[in-house]
Amino acid sequence: MSGITELDELLSSMEPKLLAQEFVFCSVSGTLADYMSLSPLATFTEQEGLTLVLEKSLAQGAGLKFEGSFRQITLTVHSSLEAVGLTAAVSKKLADKGISANVIAAYYHDHIFVQSAKAEEALYALTEFGDLH
């Protein structure tokens, strides 16, 4: 099953889902193997270090430093990795409400990490796309 590429269809059928857990972004030294016991949700290697996206409680338990906590909103529509404009539309919608959007695209879905304190507001804003069609 291939993902949807048409922007209007993506926006009208994305059905955003807010997860209960809080996540944090940590920059650490060492290799991914050093942190696998923390079950990172996502990782990315940058010149400055390894970024881990972890459940907040696991990062706290490991004594890792982080700034801010985030909630994950999954856009449940199967978006194609070649779709154009979804990230821009979602980011703009949230930016208009003063909410940061940290986007991770995976194979089937896009995942938006928003400040925990603004998560419900972000979810509501994203459901407005479905109301337009």
C-alpha positions as CSV (number, residue, x, y, z in Angstrom):
1,M,0.0,0.0,0.0
2,S,1.6,3.3,-1.1
3,G,1.1,6.5,0.8
4,I,-1.1,9.4,-0.1
5,T,0.7,12.3,-2.0
6,E,-2.2,14.7,-2.6
7,L,-2.1,17.5,-0.1
8,D,-5.8,18.2,0.3
9,E,-6.5,14.5,0.8
10,L,-3.7,14.3,3.4
11,L,-5.0,17.3,5.3
12,S,-8.6,16.3,5.3
13,S,-8.0,12.7,6.4
14,M,-4.9,12.9,8.7
15,E,-6.9,12.4,12.0
16,P,-4.2,13.6,14.5
17,K,-3.8,11.5,17.6
18,L,-2.2,12.9,20.8
19,L,-0.1,10.4,22.8
20,A,-0.2,10.5,26.6
21,Q,3.6,10.3,27.2
22,E,5.9,13.3,27.5
23,F,9.1,13.2,25.5
24,V,12.3,15.1,25.6
25,F,15.2,15.7,23.1
26,C,18.7,15.1,24.5
27,S,22.1,15.6,23.0
28,V,24.6,13.1,24.2
29,S,28.1,11.9,23.4
30,G,29.0,8.3,22.6
31,T,27.3,5.9,20.3
32,L,23.8,4.8,19.9
33,A,24.8,1.4,21.4
34,D,25.5,3.3,24.7
35,Y,21.8,4.4,25.0
36,M,19.8,1.5,23.5
37,S,18.8,0.4,27.1
38,L,16.7,3.7,27.2
39,S,14.7,2.6,24.1
40,P,14.9,5.9,22.2
41,L,11.9,6.7,20.1
42,A,14.1,8.3,17.5
43,T,17.8,9.2,17.0
44,F,19.8,11.5,14.8
45,T,23.5,11.9,14.5
46,E,24.7,15.5,14.2
47,Q,28.2,17.0,14.2
48,E,27.6,18.2,17.7
49,G,26.5,14.9,19.1
50,L,23.8,12.2,19.1
51,T,20.2,13.4,19.5
52,L,17.9,11.1,21.4
53,V,14.1,11.4,21.6
54,L,13.2,9.7,24.8
55,E,10.3,9.4,27.2
56,K,10.8,12.1,29.8
57,S,10.8,9.7,32.8
58,L,13.6,7.6,31.2
59,A,15.8,10.6,30.5
60,Q,15.3,11.8,34.1
61,G,16.2,8.4,35.4
62,A,19.4,8.3,33.4
63,G,20.3,11.8,34.5
64,L,20.3,13.2,31.0
65,K,20.0,17.0,30.5
66,F,17.1,18.4,28.3
67,E,15.2,21.6,27.7
68,G,11.4,21.4,27.7
69,S,9.1,18.5,27.4
70,F,6.9,17.6,24.4
71,R,3.9,15.5,23.5
72,Q,3.7,13.6,20.3
73,I,0.9,14.1,17.8
74,T,0.7,11.4,15.1
75,L,-0.9,12.2,11.9
76,T,-2.6,8.8,11.3
77,V,-3.0,9.1,7.6
78,H,-0.4,7.1,5.5
79,S,1.5,9.9,3.9
80,S,4.0,9.3,1.2
81,L,7.6,10.3,1.8
82,E,7.2,12.1,-1.6
83,A,4.2,14.1,-0.5
84,V,4.7,17.9,-0.9
85,G,3.4,20.5,1.5
86,L,2.2,18.5,4.5
87,T,5.0,19.6,6.8
88,A,4.7,23.2,5.7
89,A,0.9,23.2,6.2
90,V,1.1,21.7,9.7
91,S,3.9,23.9,10.7
92,K,2.1,27.0,9.5
93,K,-1.1,26.1,11.3
94,L,0.8,25.6,14.6
95,A,3.0,28.6,14.1
96,D,-0.1,30.8,13.6
97,K,-1.1,29.6,17.2
98,G,2.4,30.3,18.6
99,I,3.2,26.5,18.9
100,S,6.5,25.1,17.8
101,A,6.5,22.0,15.6
102,N,9.3,19.5,15.7
103,V,8.4,17.1,12.9
104,I,9.7,13.6,12.4
105,A,8.6,11.8,9.2
106,A,8.6,8.0,9.4
107,Y,7.7,5.5,6.7
108,Y,3.9,5.5,7.3
109,H,3.1,8.6,9.3
110,D,4.4,12.1,10.3
111,H,4.8,12.8,14.0
112,I,4.7,16.3,15.4
113,F,6.3,17.0,18.8
114,V,4.8,20.1,20.5
115,Q,5.3,21.7,23.9
116,S,3.5,19.7,26.5
117,A,1.7,22.8,27.8
118,K,0.3,23.5,24.3
119,A,-0.5,19.9,23.2
120,E,-4.3,20.1,23.5
121,E,-4.4,23.4,21.7
122,A,-2.1,21.9,19.0
123,L,-4.4,18.9,18.6
124,Y,-7.4,21.1,18.2
125,A,-5.7,23.3,15.6
126,L,-4.8,20.3,13.5
127,T,-8.3,18.9,13.6
128,E,-9.4,22.1,11.9
129,F,-8.0,20.8,8.7
130,G,-10.7,18.1,8.6
131,D,-13.4,20.7,9.1
132,L,-12.4,22.5,5.9
133,H,-13.4,19.7,3.6
